[in-house]
Amino acid sequence: MSAYGVEGAARGDGLADILERVLDRGVVIAGDVSISLVGIELVTIKLRLLIASVDKAQEMGIDWWSADPTLSASARALQAENDALRAQIARIEARLDASLDADLDARPSPAAQPV
C-alpha cells in the first residue's frame, strides 16, 4: 500500500472524528456586524450559528423543525386542521352577526314608539 493511501485514510478518519465530536457537543459561532456612517450606527446585524446533532439540539430545547409545516407531516396536518377551524369560526361569526343585525332591524325604533 502506498503512503498516500495511509495518509488519506488517516485524514478521513480524523475528519469523521472531528465531525462526530462537533455534532455530539455542538458548536456556537456568534458575531455582530455594524455599519456606521460618520459615527452614526445605521445597521447592526447579529449572526448566530449553532451546529449540533438533532439529539443535542433537542437536549438544548431547540426543536423548531417539529412545528414547521414544510418539514413535518404532523405539523402539516395540524396546519390544515387549524385552517379548517378558522374558516368554521368565520362562518359562525358571520351567521351570528347577521342574526344580531336582523334582531336589531326587527325592533321598533325609539322615535316610532308612542309616548
Buried (B, 14 or more C-beta within 10 A) or exposed (E): EEEEEEEEEEEEEEEEEEEEEBBEEBEEEEEEEEEEEEEEEEEEEEEEEEBBBEEBBEEEEEEEEEEEBEEBEEBEEEBEEEEEEEEEEEEEEEEEEEEEEEEEEEEEEEEEEEE
